[in-house]
Amino acid sequence: MNPPINLEELCFQTQKVVKEAADFIKGHSNKVGKEKIEFKSLNSLVSFVDKGAEEILVAGLSKLLPDSSFLVEEGTVERSSSDYEWLVDPLDGTTNFLHSIPPYAVSVGLNYKGSPIMGVVHEVNLNECFYAWKDGGAWLDGKSIKVSDTNDLKESLLATGFPYYDFSGLKPYLETLEYFMLNTRGLRRHGAAAIDLVYVACGRYEAYYEYSLQPYDISAGAFIVQEAGGIATDYEGGDNHVFSGQVIAGNPAIHQAVLEVVKGSFYS
Ligand code: 2AM
């Protein structure tokens, strides 16, 4: 069901708010001392920069849609219920940021009645803004983007995320790594899910997969992949990728090839 608002206009306004948060992050890049890092849980770091960026986003996005609710990474606002819900990762790739390694990004998705209708991902180092709105296609800084048309796994470059706190699927995961090492052009691990997804959307990678993610890591990027002509599913091929935390995203042919391998390792 389509929302009763102009999504293209809202998407451009959202990019401005996201840019404000990205500029705030850039202003603190390479400057956060070890004493300012907090430990949320195993290998999950946070700093005042994540929280400050989230506050900028919540303030700006609330003004754009006054009746909206939020699902945010750093908990600066409580989740409530509304037709419109923002899924906000103020700093995707926090570990990269705190170690002064690119890439890291601001990621903002928007759901209407539980379905994605918009996504904006702004990578801070290259200053690239990826965005999409429902039925409006996918874009990188004003240029239309599409997933790649490579249909041979052997000629594909894949991205993945290594488990860093949930090791329950380590065995099947390592099996998939072995298969893809032997049967693709290579594998990359950036440590920032939103970036991996938008790099699939613009054809830099053929596909990406990872498990144990959070909805705000996946929502915007997976939607941008879909608007760019790609496919995003969970590890069983279903459409519960955002809330199951498992995602396979890719161009249609390579998504199918990756799904067969990942599903085979995890579910047989
Ligand atoms: P975050 O920076 O917003 O927490 C996929 O690996 C996702 O897991 C990343 O997008 C990242 O999102 C999160 N993550 C948290 N800690 C991580 C770590 N130590 N290594 C990799 N990813 C981590």
Residues whose N, C-alpha, C, O or C-beta is under 5 A from the ligand:
A	BS01	2AM	N43 S44 D89 L91 D92 G93 T94 T95 G161 Y164 G191 A192 A193 A194 D217
